[in-house]
Amino acid sequence: MVFDIVIIGMGPAGATFARLLPQSFKTAVIDRKSLHDEEGTFRKPCGGLLSPDAQKILAKFNLTLPKEILVTPQIFAVKTIDIKSKITTYYQRFYLNMDRHKFDMWLASLIDKEVKIFEKTVCKNIIRDKDLFKITIISGGKEEIIYSKYIVGADGSNSMTRKLFFKKKIRQYVAIQQWFKEKHPVPFYSSIFDETITDCYAWSDSKDGYFILGAALSAKNCRKKFEQLKEKLKDLGYKLSEPVLTECCLVSRPASPFQFAVADKGVFLIGEAAGFISPSSLEGISYAMNSAFQLYKVFTANTKHPEKAYRRRTLKIRFTLILKLIKSIFMYCPPLRRIIIKSGIFSIEMNKNRD
Ligand SMILES: Cc1cc2nc3c(=O)[nH]c(=O)nc-3n(C[C@H](O)[C@H](O)[C@H](O)COP(=O)(O)OP(=O)(O)OC[C@H]3O[C@@H](n4cnc5c(N)ncnc54)[C@H](O)[C@@H]3O)c2cc1C
């Protein structure tokens, strides 16, 4: 089988790109997850918060979110804790709290029937073969070869496409999330900072009767650090009983503008594979959908140099992420962060009776 475009990965980036491409392109998408929500198949560990930027992109696509994707409760503030200084402040937030897996399934359901979807299929290797790419895929234990003119790597943080075709490394963390039965009297979001645990951050969320604690940790001793974090949070009143689920994956966090990898000789990266994720909040869904949109614009403009055009079209995304990198300097420098939190700037004055 020969395609014009093969997309590796059907998360927000890959599913958006596959949905937007016109039928004139013979397109295929490959993903290891099932489209039929089967137990035991891949689910992306995620906080599942849809940021205002991501909402704006859905608005741009004229898409409305089905209510089944939303979870209970919707929360309007984030409790920000600096553990060492014991300072807590609340900031207003405008996220939509959703079921991330249902969101991915919904985006995939919008892809045109003409697009060939290889679900429950792993992309094992890609090599250049004359003017085409030779892609080895495995499904149900069976190996198959398909060919494509272009490759779009939408395969997330642990991108095989990026490793095969781009030399640029990117800073990465191990993201661990644990789910507990929700026992707090009032559900809340929190952002937790503790430089003895991580130079990134930890977070909590509440979804449909479960409390989720997550943290982005450097790989060394990450499980031990996560347990230490839990002990510290228990002392602060967090109700963390026996976990019902533990999930883990890599998360990218660009540390410099040189860590973005975008396009080269027929290979294009979109979403987190390109490094498009906020280094300050680890919010990545909006950048995944936006970069997919920019690449769609390039392919439908019929340009002679699509790599160059895509590099140009992603300049704004990269510039926004560099601004987030600058914001990170303040957020992740403990003395500066403490001054900002203590100052109460942009914070909400909470009713004293509230936890
Ligand atoms: C714990 C955690 C919490 C987060 N919370 C939030 C949040 O609340 N809000 C937010 O906006 N962002 C959040 N992010 C970031 C966000 O999840 C990602 O940036 C976003 O999912 C990137 O989308 P993507 O489509 O580029 O990649 P992904 O969503 O990672 O999708 C990649 C897809 O590629 C598939 N794939 C990869 N390799 C292969 C292969 N070899 N063969 C077949 N299939 C393959 C995977 O199955 C997957 O479906 C969080 C990240 C983590 C880790």
The ligand as a Gaussian input file, in Angstrom:
#p B3LYP/6-31G(d) Opt

LIG

0 1
 C        0.597000      13.312000      33.181000
 C        0.339000      14.370000      32.140000
 C       -0.656000      15.302000      32.369000
 C       -0.951000      16.263000      31.376000
 N       -1.989000      17.121000      31.575000
 C       -2.347000      17.977000      30.591000
 C       -3.516000      18.775000      30.723000
 O       -4.237000      18.706000      31.718000
 N       -3.820000      19.632000      29.716000
 C       -3.053000      19.722000      28.582000
 O       -3.365000      20.523000      27.692000
 N       -1.950000      18.956000      28.436000
 C       -1.600000      18.075000      29.387000
 N       -0.497000      17.261000      29.225000
 C        0.239000      17.335000      27.949000
 C       -0.575000      16.657000      26.842000
 O       -1.087000      15.424000      27.295000
 C        0.273000      16.405000      25.609000
 O        1.114000      17.491000      25.330000
 C       -0.621000      16.115000      24.407000
 O       -1.319000      14.925000      24.623000
 C        0.204000      16.015000      23.141000
 O       -0.598000      15.561000      22.097000
 P        0.057000      14.759000      20.894000
 O       -1.064000      14.414000      19.986000
 O        1.215000      15.499000      20.380000
 O        0.659000      13.424000      21.555000
 P       -0.060000      12.285000      22.424000
 O       -1.327000      12.755000      22.990000
 O        0.976000      11.754000      23.323000
 O       -0.429000      11.193000      21.329000
 C        0.557000      10.387000      20.733000
 C       -0.140000       9.162000      20.157000
 O        0.825000       8.438000      19.411000
 C        0.663000       7.065000      19.646000
 N        1.963000       6.432000      19.402000
 C        3.179000       6.829000      19.859000
 N        4.159000       6.049000      19.365000
 C        3.537000       5.130000      18.565000
 C        4.016000       4.062000      17.774000
 N        5.318000       3.761000      17.655000
 N        3.106000       3.290000      17.110000
 C        1.771000       3.568000      17.193000
 N        1.261000       4.582000      17.919000
 C        2.146000       5.361000      18.598000
 C        0.188000       6.953000      21.092000
 O       -0.583000       5.774000      21.266000
 C       -0.673000       8.223000      21.231000
 O       -2.040000       7.969000      20.983000
 C       -0.187000      16.309000      30.182000
 C        0.843000      15.384000      29.977000
 C        1.083000      14.403000      30.931000
 C        2.139000      13.373000      30.669000

